[in-house]
Amino acid sequence: MQNQIYLLEKGHFLGEEKSMNYFSLGELVMDLAPEAERKNLRNSEGAFLRLENGDLIFIYSRFRDESAADAAASDLCRITFDGKLHKKSTDLLLKCEDEGAINIMSVSLLRMENGDIGMFYLVRKNESDLKMYLRRSSDEGKTWSDRVLCTDGKFVFVVNNDRVIRLKSGRILIPAAAHPVTETRYSEIAQMTFFYSDDDGRTWQENAERVALPSSYRNCETGLQEPGVIELSDGKLMGWARTDLGRHYQAFSEDDGEHWSMCEPSVFTAPNSPLSMKRLPDGALLAIWNPIPEYNGRTKVTDYFQGGRCPLALAFSWDNGEHFSEPIAFESEESRGYCYCTIFFTESDLLLAYCAGGIEDKSCLARCRIRKIPWDTVVELENLLKGQKYNESEN
């Protein structure tokens, strides 16, 4: 059957702002809803990896407390799919108590140079101790090595799920938000920093200089939070971070992340929510995020479970990130919030996993959805959007 893109709602002008187009893309593979009766109030933030036998694993955070807060008790769970994305099994992979922690979450998965699976995850020992560790598996996830500390230092280091990347040079790079700490708490105002390994994850060090907002931004209460990074086709790195200034800010590095340019506003408007970006097999950049509600005609951002994180939209760049296409929304229920999107590629599909909680869940972080979009649909969408540039960033 030929894949089709279904236009749900055509964009229109609202005052001086133009709303975006709303599309139905692909199909839902799984909807991981919370189960209050089992004290499971949140399933969120995961990552994919292909196994050598063709199976696919998705490792995510399963909370098991009477709270969905970031510091509530959570474990790492694994779902195994066959090559056609039919679920084969679900198992508990790692308990927070075994890590000496109150919480473990924010997984990234990476193939190591020797073929091992590398599982990166955050370990929260208390409110002022949050760091990323790495465990390796040499038998496709049956057993795991002792953990290695990746983000050392007297800061709370926040790293989002699906953020760890390997550069063309072989260097592994972890983008992190460095939050200063006191004995009992950490500051909300963060700087963007990067930890790297040049020996395939055995040892780690922090880059030469952190990235901060200029001191003139006195009205910013977040600094640079939840950063991400992508390697451009010319070898330059583009890093970005969420802020409460109405858009993401970006910086660039030409030496594998050691030094960075001064941060500047990016093209991506957002209501203090994260952005995900990866390079597609055809070379285009794919960005997924929440454009500010005013952009699509929504102005109500007071719902605590949503925080303006609706709709979830995507855009492409075909010129190495210089410009992005007009965004289109593919998740847009106003009673839900969408965020923390994982992007993964199979031979036949684009896979996305993201938080999609709604009113019934009491938090946009409580529910995780997995969506499959066939490559034919992605190509059709790219052809549709080529030549439609997103609004330029404001300085």
Sequence and secondary structure as in RCSB ss.txt:
>XXXX:A:sequence
MQNQIYLLEKGHFLGEEKSMNYFSLGELVMDLAPEAERKNLRNSEGAFLRLENGDLIFIYSRFRDESAADAAASD
LCRITFDGKLHKKSTDLLLKCEDEGAINIMSVSLLRMENGDIGMFYLVRKNESDLKMYLRRSSDEGKTWSDRVLC
TDGKFVFVVNNDRVIRLKSGRILIPAAAHPVTETRYSEIAQMTFFYSDDDGRTWQENAERVALPSSYRNCETGLQ
EPGVIELSDGKLMGWARTDLGRHYQAFSEDDGEHWSMCEPSVFTAPNSPLSMKRLPDGALLAIWNPIPEYNGRTK
VTDYFQGGRCPLALAFSWDNGEHFSEPIAFESEESRGYCYCTIFFTESDLLLAYCAGGIEDKSCLARCRIRKIPW
DTVVELENLLKGQKYNESEN
>XXXX:A:secstr
     EEEE   EETTEE  EEEE SEEEEEE  BGGGTB EEEEEEEEE TTS EEEEEEEE SS  STTS EE
EEEEEE TTS EEEEEEEE TGGGTSSEEEEEEEEE TTS EEEEEEEEEETTEEEEEEEEESSTTSS    EE 
S SSEEEE  TT  EE TTS EEEEEEEEEB SS B S BEEEEEEESSTTSS EE S  B   TT TT SSBSE
EEEEEE TTS EEEEEE SSSEEEEEEESSTTSS    EEEEEE SS   EEEE TTS EEEEE   GGGGT   
   TTTTT  SEEEEEESSTTS  B  EEEE  TTB  EEEEEEE SSEEEEEEE  BGGGTSTTS EEEEEEEH
HHHHHHHHHHTT B      
